[in-house]
């Protein structure tokens, strides 16, 4: 009887799989040194700036380096400069009457050579009169140069011509040619530079000198830093189309002067000094296109 009770008790305690305790680890009595579970730590970022609704703003990207300045592409072998130096200017960018532009600038500002070249024509005397309005005299005092690009450049309405500027003299881009003024038919307007682009002709074809190629795109480029944009190609093409001496088409006639009644003959005046006449360089000195 006692043996049966012992057997029954043994069967009641030994439940589960042999060799594995059926007692829960949590109820197991501690034995030996207690095991300490290591603490887990983490760094929690502090909250960033928040908007009005308490939302965290997006993280700002790091500030980049300054942009690298890339020079404009070289478009020709010639280097140009804006024809008015040292003064603020404005000018028209549309065709009004002639393909030229009026560069408004204070009187006395420097008119400089827009490109390396040779002085072609120089007029140091203001001959224009409103009573006749002769086309050849409308620019008053002026200087033209034939650039190394083969293009002729005119600066008119000058107050004065620089010393030493005469036909045949070689000039560099940026060299002083004269001072901005109001000579010619600009006498009742603000001081300005009459600026025109054309090709070389004799002085008899003054209307070609007054402008054949629209200049404002080139002026924009030279002033903004693209100093190699050249009017050579456009000028050559137009000259090939129209010929070297096309007929005058705009502002060609002068005013007729009414004949005065016969007056007693006055003593003759002495001739004007030669250096007061328009001067022209040797036409063969700088052939166009070379």
C-alpha positions as CSV (number, residue, x, y, z in Angstrom):
1,X,0.0,0.0,0.0
2,X,2.8,2.4,0.9
3,X,4.6,1.6,-2.2
4,X,1.6,2.5,-4.3
5,X,1.3,5.9,-2.7
6,X,5.0,6.7,-3.3
7,X,4.7,5.7,-7.0
8,X,1.6,7.8,-7.4
9,X,3.4,10.9,-5.9
10,X,6.4,10.4,-8.1
11,X,4.2,10.3,-11.2
12,X,2.4,13.5,-10.2
13,X,5.6,15.6,-9.9
14,X,7.5,14.3,-12.9
15,X,5.3,15.8,-15.6
16,X,6.7,17.0,-19.0
17,X,9.7,15.7,-20.9
18,X,12.4,13.8,-19.2
19,X,15.4,16.0,-18.3
20,X,13.4,19.3,-18.7
21,X,11.9,21.1,-15.7
22,X,8.3,21.8,-15.9
23,X,8.6,24.6,-13.4
24,X,8.4,28.2,-14.8
25,X,11.7,30.1,-14.7
26,X,9.9,32.9,-12.9
27,X,9.0,30.6,-10.0
28,X,12.4,29.0,-9.8
29,X,14.2,29.7,-6.6
30,X,17.3,31.9,-7.0
31,X,20.5,29.9,-6.8
32,X,24.0,31.3,-6.7
33,X,24.7,34.9,-7.8
34,X,21.7,36.7,-9.4
35,X,22.0,37.5,-13.1
36,X,21.8,41.3,-13.9
37,X,20.2,42.2,-17.2
38,X,22.4,45.0,-18.9
39,X,20.6,48.3,-19.4
40,X,19.9,49.4,-23.0
41,X,20.7,53.1,-23.6
42,X,20.0,55.3,-26.7
43,X,20.5,59.0,-27.5
44,X,17.2,60.7,-28.4
45,X,17.7,63.7,-30.6
46,X,16.3,67.0,-29.2
47,X,13.4,68.3,-31.2
48,X,14.3,70.8,-34.0
49,X,12.5,74.1,-34.7
50,X,8.8,73.6,-35.2
51,X,6.3,75.5,-37.3
52,X,3.2,77.2,-36.1
53,X,1.3,73.9,-35.9
54,X,4.1,72.2,-33.9
55,X,5.4,70.2,-36.9
56,X,9.2,69.8,-37.2
57,X,10.6,71.8,-40.1
58,X,12.5,70.0,-42.9
59,X,16.3,70.0,-42.4
60,X,18.0,72.7,-44.5
61,X,20.6,71.6,-47.0
62,X,24.2,72.7,-46.4
63,X,25.2,75.9,-48.1
64,X,27.0,75.3,-51.4
65,X,30.0,76.9,-52.9
66,X,29.8,80.1,-55.0
67,X,29.1,79.4,-58.7
68,X,32.1,79.1,-60.9
69,X,32.3,81.9,-63.5
70,X,32.7,80.5,-67.0
71,X,34.0,83.0,-69.6
72,X,31.9,83.4,-72.7
73,X,32.9,81.3,-75.8
74,X,35.3,82.9,-78.2
75,X,33.4,83.7,-81.3
76,X,36.1,85.4,-83.5
77,X,39.8,86.2,-83.4
78,X,38.9,89.9,-82.8
79,X,38.5,91.6,-79.5
80,X,36.0,94.5,-79.1
81,X,35.2,97.1,-76.5
82,X,32.2,99.3,-75.9
83,X,32.7,102.6,-77.8
84,X,31.9,104.9,-74.8
85,X,34.3,104.6,-71.9
86,X,34.0,105.7,-68.3
87,X,30.4,107.0,-68.4
88,X,26.9,105.6,-67.9
89,X,25.1,105.1,-71.2
90,X,21.8,104.2,-72.8
91,X,21.0,103.5,-76.4
92,X,18.2,102.4,-78.7
93,X,17.8,98.8,-79.7
94,X,15.4,99.1,-82.6
95,X,15.4,100.5,-86.2
96,X,13.9,104.0,-86.3
97,X,15.2,105.6,-89.5
98,X,18.7,104.3,-90.2
99,X,20.4,101.1,-89.1
100,X,22.5,103.0,-86.5
101,X,22.1,103.8,-82.9
102,X,22.3,106.9,-80.7
103,X,24.3,106.3,-77.5
104,X,23.2,108.8,-74.9
105,X,26.1,109.9,-72.7
106,X,27.2,113.1,-70.9
107,X,29.1,115.6,-72.9
108,X,32.8,115.1,-72.8
109,X,32.7,111.3,-72.3
110,X,35.4,109.3,-74.1
111,X,34.6,107.9,-77.6
112,X,37.1,105.1,-78.0
113,X,38.0,102.7,-80.8
114,X,35.8,99.6,-80.6
115,X,38.5,97.4,-82.1
116,X,42.1,97.6,-83.3
117,X,42.3,99.3,-86.7
118,X,43.4,102.3,-88.8
119,X,41.8,105.8,-88.8
120,X,40.0,106.4,-92.0
121,X,38.1,109.7,-92.0
122,X,38.3,112.7,-89.7
123,X,36.2,115.8,-89.7
124,X,37.2,118.4,-87.1
125,X,34.8,121.1,-88.2
126,X,31.0,121.3,-87.6
127,X,29.5,122.3,-90.9
128,X,25.9,121.3,-90.4
129,X,23.3,124.0,-90.7
130,X,19.5,123.5,-90.3
131,X,18.8,125.7,-93.3
132,X,20.4,123.2,-95.6
133,X,20.6,119.9,-93.6
134,X,23.1,118.4,-95.9
135,X,23.4,114.7,-95.4
136,X,27.2,114.6,-95.4
137,X,27.3,117.2,-92.6
138,X,24.7,115.7,-90.2
139,X,27.2,113.9,-88.0
140,X,29.1,117.2,-87.4
141,X,32.6,116.3,-86.1
142,X,33.3,112.6,-86.6
143,X,35.9,109.9,-86.8
144,X,35.8,106.7,-88.7
145,X,38.1,103.7,-88.4
146,X,38.6,100.6,-90.5
147,X,39.0,97.8,-88.0
148,X,41.3,94.9,-88.4
149,X,38.0,92.9,-89.0
150,X,37.5,94.9,-92.2
151,X,34.5,96.8,-90.8
152,X,34.1,100.6,-90.7
153,X,33.0,102.2,-87.5
154,X,31.7,105.8,-87.2
155,X,31.5,108.0,-84.1
156,X,29.7,111.3,-84.8
157,X,28.2,114.3,-83.0
158,X,31.6,114.7,-81.3
159,X,32.5,117.8,-79.2
160,X,36.1,117.4,-80.2
161,X,38.6,115.0,-81.9
162,X,41.5,113.7,-79.9
163,X,45.0,115.0,-80.6
164,X,46.9,112.9,-83.0
165,X,43.9,111.2,-84.5
166,X,44.3,111.5,-88.3
167,X,43.9,109.3,-91.3
168,X,46.4,106.4,-91.5
169,X,47.1,106.4,-87.7
170,X,46.9,102.9,-86.2
171,X,44.8,102.7,-83.0
172,X,44.1,100.0,-80.4
173,X,40.7,99.0,-79.1
174,X,39.8,101.3,-76.2
175,X,42.1,104.2,-77.5
176,X,40.6,107.7,-77.2
177,X,39.3,109.1,-80.6
178,X,37.2,112.0,-79.4
179,X,34.7,113.4,-76.9
180,X,31.0,113.0,-76.9
181,X,29.1,116.2,-77.8
182,X,26.2,117.7,-79.8
183,X,27.7,118.7,-83.1
184,X,25.9,118.3,-86.4
185,X,22.1,117.9,-86.2
186,X,22.3,116.9,-82.5
187,X,22.7,120.6,-81.4
188,X,19.1,120.7,-80.1
189,X,19.2,117.3,-78.5
190,X,21.1,115.9,-75.5
191,X,24.8,115.0,-75.9
192,X,25.2,111.6,-77.6
193,X,27.4,109.5,-79.8
194,X,26.1,108.7,-83.3
195,X,27.5,105.1,-83.7
196,X,27.3,103.3,-87.0
197,X,28.7,100.1,-88.7
198,X,29.3,99.8,-92.4
199,X,32.1,99.1,-94.9
200,X,34.7,101.3,-96.5
201,X,33.7,103.7,-99.3
202,X,34.9,107.0,-100.6
203,X,33.6,110.2,-98.9
204,X,31.2,110.9,-101.8
205,X,29.1,107.9,-100.6
206,X,28.4,109.5,-97.2
207,X,25.1,107.6,-96.8
208,X,27.0,104.3,-96.5
209,X,29.1,105.8,-93.7
210,X,26.0,106.7,-91.8
211,X,25.1,103.1,-91.1
212,X,24.3,99.9,-92.9
213,X,24.4,97.2,-90.2
214,X,22.2,97.3,-87.0
215,X,24.7,97.6,-84.2
216,X,22.8,97.1,-80.9
217,X,23.3,93.3,-80.7
218,X,27.0,93.8,-80.9
219,X,26.9,96.7,-78.4
220,X,25.0,94.5,-76.0
221,X,27.6,91.7,-76.2
222,X,30.6,94.0,-75.9
223,X,29.2,95.7,-72.8
224,X,28.1,92.5,-71.1
225,X,31.5,90.8,-71.5
226,X,31.2,88.8,-74.7
227,X,33.9,90.8,-76.4
228,X,34.5,88.5,-79.4
229,X,31.1,88.8,-81.1
230,X,32.0,90.3,-84.5
231,X,29.9,92.1,-87.1
232,X,32.3,91.1,-89.8
233,X,30.3,88.2,-91.2
234,X,27.0,90.2,-91.3
235,X,28.8,93.2,-92.9
236,X,30.5,91.1,-95.6
237,X,27.2,89.4,-96.4
238,X,25.3,92.7,-96.8
239,X,28.1,94.3,-98.8
240,X,28.0,91.3,-101.2
241,X,24.2,91.7,-101.5
242,X,24.1,95.5,-102.0
243,X,27.4,96.2,-103.6
244,X,30.2,98.5,-102.3
245,X,28.3,101.7,-103.3
246,X,24.6,101.2,-103.1
247,X,22.2,104.0,-103.9
248,X,21.1,106.3,-101.1
249,X,17.6,105.2,-99.9
250,X,16.9,107.1,-96.6
251,X,17.4,110.8,-95.7
252,X,19.1,111.5,-99.0
253,X,18.1,115.0,-100.0
254,X,19.1,118.3,-98.5
255,X,16.9,121.4,-98.0
256,X,16.8,123.9,-100.9
257,X,18.1,127.3,-99.9
258,X,15.9,130.1,-101.4
259,X,17.9,132.3,-103.7
260,X,18.5,135.7,-102.2
261,X,18.2,139.0,-104.1
262,X,21.3,140.2,-105.7
263,X,23.6,141.9,-103.2
264,X,26.7,143.9,-103.6
265,X,29.7,141.7,-104.0
266,X,31.5,141.2,-100.7
267,X,35.3,140.7,-100.4
268,X,36.4,137.1,-100.7
269,X,37.1,135.2,-97.5
270,X,40.3,133.4,-97.1
271,X,40.1,129.7,-97.6
272,X,39.5,127.4,-94.7
273,X,42.6,125.7,-93.3
274,X,43.1,122.3,-94.8
275,X,42.9,120.6,-91.5
276,X,39.3,121.8,-91.1
277,X,38.2,119.8,-94.1
278,X,37.1,116.2,-93.8
279,X,40.2,114.1,-94.3
280,X,40.2,110.7,-95.9
281,X,42.9,108.0,-95.7
282,X,44.3,106.3,-98.8
283,X,41.5,103.9,-99.9
284,X,44.0,101.2,-100.6
285,X,45.5,101.3,-97.1
286,X,43.1,98.9,-95.6
287,X,41.1,96.9,-98.2
288,X,37.8,95.6,-96.9
289,X,37.9,92.0,-95.9
290,X,41.6,91.8,-95.2
